[in-house]
Amino acid sequence: MIGYVTLGTNDLPRAAKFYDAIAAEMGVGRMMDFDQFIAWGTMDGPPGVAATKPFDGQPATVGNGVMVALEAKDPDQVQRIYDIALSHGGSDEGAPGPRGEEGFYAGYFRDPDGNKLNAFCMTGPQPG
């Protein structure tokens, strides 16, 4: 159902560097690239992520309670995505590690505009 999730940015070139690096780690590139909008993922693939300058011309702001979860293949990739995010201007929101008792493993971070994301994978048995 979801094709892509769009996050606002006030500096598209900075956002592009941040998301280009994460997308490369996840094995994808840009699937759409316009003057004020870039989306990463694969056409006809799983949902992607986009960054845009708001079309109404107002400053981009962070949605309280909004988070984008990026599905990683394993805990090592969760760690790499988290490290890439922090090395490209992101900030820590919770170091990678297990969460709860259901095999959920995640690292939380914000992009340079303050949008919250996480990288996660499932590591153990899943509930029926």
Secondary structure, 3 states (H helix, E strand, C coil): CCCEEEEECCCHHHHHHHHHHHHHHCCCEEEEECCCEEEEECCCCCCEEEEECCCCCCCCCCCCCCEEEEECCCHHHHHHHHHHHHHCCCEEEEEEEEECCCCEEEEEEECCCCCEEEEEEECCCCCC
